[in-house]
Amino acid sequence: MTVLVAGIGNLFLGDDGFGPEVVRRLVEAGGLPPQARVVDYGIRGMHLAYDLLDGYDALVLVDACPGDGPPGAVTVLEVGAEDLGSGEFDAHGMNPVAVLASLGSMGGTLPATYVVGCVPAGVEEGIGLSEAVSAAVPEAIGAVRALLRQLVAVEPARTRRS
């Protein structure tokens, strides 16, 4: 079981930098399973698409996601191909729906996909997370670690041949 953990978002747009901040702190803290690759993709959608063609078993996206909850609310969602529809793929930007929806046309398939999202307080120009979103980073790190434990645990036992 190989898992790609992808932090996405624009750190120059306030709380949109949530994903990159979570993966930065996750890597800094260490203790990740060897089956996990953690990458800050920022707004490099094409890079994420090409990396997914390497055949990961699961993908965990970490991103600021508009929602009904208050700023800083963390949600974990499971996403399937039927949830994507389509989107306009921009090789110079990051539209996660478009990136994931384009995998089939690039010869790949969508792996089991999860989103660890946080409701932003604002995504205006500016560097740094709001107080509410910054306070949610440890919860998001915990959610990513829990997903990794769950995903790595479902790996089928390997049989040894004599």
C-alpha positions in Angstrom: 0.0 0.0 0.0 1.5 3.3 -1.1 -0.1 6.5 0.0 0.5 10.0 -1.4 -0.3 12.8 1.0 -0.7 16.0 -1.0 -0.8 19.5 0.6 -2.5 21.8 -1.9 -3.2 25.5 -1.8 -1.7 29.0 -2.3 0.3 30.2 0.6 0.0 33.8 -0.7 -3.8 33.7 -0.2 -4.2 33.5 3.6 -6.0 30.4 4.7 -5.6 28.8 1.2 -2.1 27.9 2.5 -3.7 25.4 5.0 -2.7 22.3 3.0 1.0 23.3 2.6 1.2 24.2 6.3 -0.2 20.9 7.4 2.2 18.8 5.3 5.1 20.9 6.3 4.4 20.3 10.0 3.6 16.6 9.4 7.0 16.1 7.8 8.8 18.2 10.4 7.2 16.0 13.2 8.3 12.8 11.5 7.2 9.3 12.5 5.4 8.6 9.1 5.1 5.1 7.7 7.5 4.3 5.0 4.6 3.6 2.6 3.7 7.3 2.8 5.1 10.1 0.5 4.2 13.6 1.7 4.5 16.5 -0.7 3.6 20.2 -0.7 2.2 20.7 -4.2 1.0 24.2 -3.6 -0.7 25.2 -6.9 1.3 22.8 -9.1 -1.7 20.7 -10.4 0.2 19.2 -13.3 2.9 18.0 -10.9 0.3 16.2 -8.8 -1.4 14.7 -11.9 1.9 13.3 -13.1 2.9 11.9 -9.7 -0.5 10.2 -9.5 0.4 8.3 -12.7 3.1 6.5 -10.7 0.3 4.3 -9.4 -0.4 5.1 -5.7 -2.9 3.0 -3.9 -4.4 5.9 -2.0 -4.3 9.7 -2.0 -4.9 12.1 0.9 -5.5 15.7 -0.2 -5.1 18.4 2.5 -6.7 21.6 1.5 -8.8 24.6 2.6 -12.4 23.7 1.7 -15.4 26.0 1.9 -18.1 24.5 4.1 -21.0 25.1 6.3 -19.0 25.0 9.5 -17.2 27.8 11.3 -13.7 28.8 10.2 -11.3 26.2 11.4 -13.7 23.2 11.2 -11.9 20.1 10.0 -13.7 17.5 7.8 -12.5 14.2 6.4 -14.2 13.1 3.2 -13.9 10.1 0.9 -14.0 11.0 -2.7 -14.7 8.8 -5.7 -14.7 9.3 -9.4 -18.4 9.7 -9.4 -18.0 12.8 -7.1 -15.7 14.6 -9.5 -17.7 15.4 -12.6 -15.3 17.5 -14.7 -13.4 20.7 -14.4 -11.2 22.8 -16.6 -7.6 21.6 -16.2 -5.1 24.4 -16.0 -1.5 23.2 -16.3 -0.3 26.3 -14.4 -2.8 26.1 -11.5 -4.5 23.9 -8.9 -8.1 22.9 -9.4 -8.1 19.5 -7.5 -11.4 18.4 -9.2 -10.0 19.0 -12.6 -6.6 17.4 -11.8 -8.3 14.2 -10.5 -10.9 14.1 -13.2 -8.1 14.3 -15.9 -6.3 11.2 -14.7 -8.2 8.9 -17.0 -7.4 10.9 -20.1 -3.7 10.7 -19.0 -3.8 6.9 -18.8 -4.1 6.7 -15.0 -6.8 5.8 -12.5 -8.1 7.6 -9.4 -6.8 5.8 -6.3 -8.8 5.6 -3.1 -9.0 9.3 -2.3 -9.6 11.2 0.9 -9.7 14.9 1.6 -8.8 16.4 4.9 -10.3 19.9 4.6 -10.6 22.9 6.7 -13.1 25.8 6.4 -11.1 29.0 5.7 -11.8 32.3 7.4 -10.5 34.1 4.4 -8.5 33.6 1.2 -7.6 37.2 0.4 -4.1 38.2 -0.6 -1.7 37.8 2.3 0.7 35.4 3.9 -0.2 33.4 7.0 -3.2 31.5 8.3 -6.0 33.1 10.3 -6.1 32.3 14.0 -9.0 29.8 13.6 -7.3 27.9 10.8 -3.9 27.9 12.4 -5.5 26.4 15.5 -7.0 23.6 13.3 -3.6 22.4 11.9 -2.9 19.9 14.8 -6.4 18.4 14.4 -5.7 18.0 10.6 -2.4 16.4 11.3 -4.1 13.9 13.6 -6.7 13.2 10.9 -4.0 12.5 8.3 -2.1 10.3 10.7 -5.3 8.3 11.5 -6.0 7.9 7.8 -2.4 6.6 7.2 -2.8 4.1 10.1 -6.0 2.9 8.6 -4.8 2.7 5.0 -1.5 1.0 5.8 -3.3 -1.5 8.1 -5.5 -2.7 5.2 -2.4 -3.8 3.2 -2.8 -7.5 2.4 -0.3 -9.7 4.2 2.6 -10.7 2.0 3.3 -14.4 1.8 6.9 -15.6 1.9 8.0 -18.2 -0.6 10.6 -20.8 0.4 
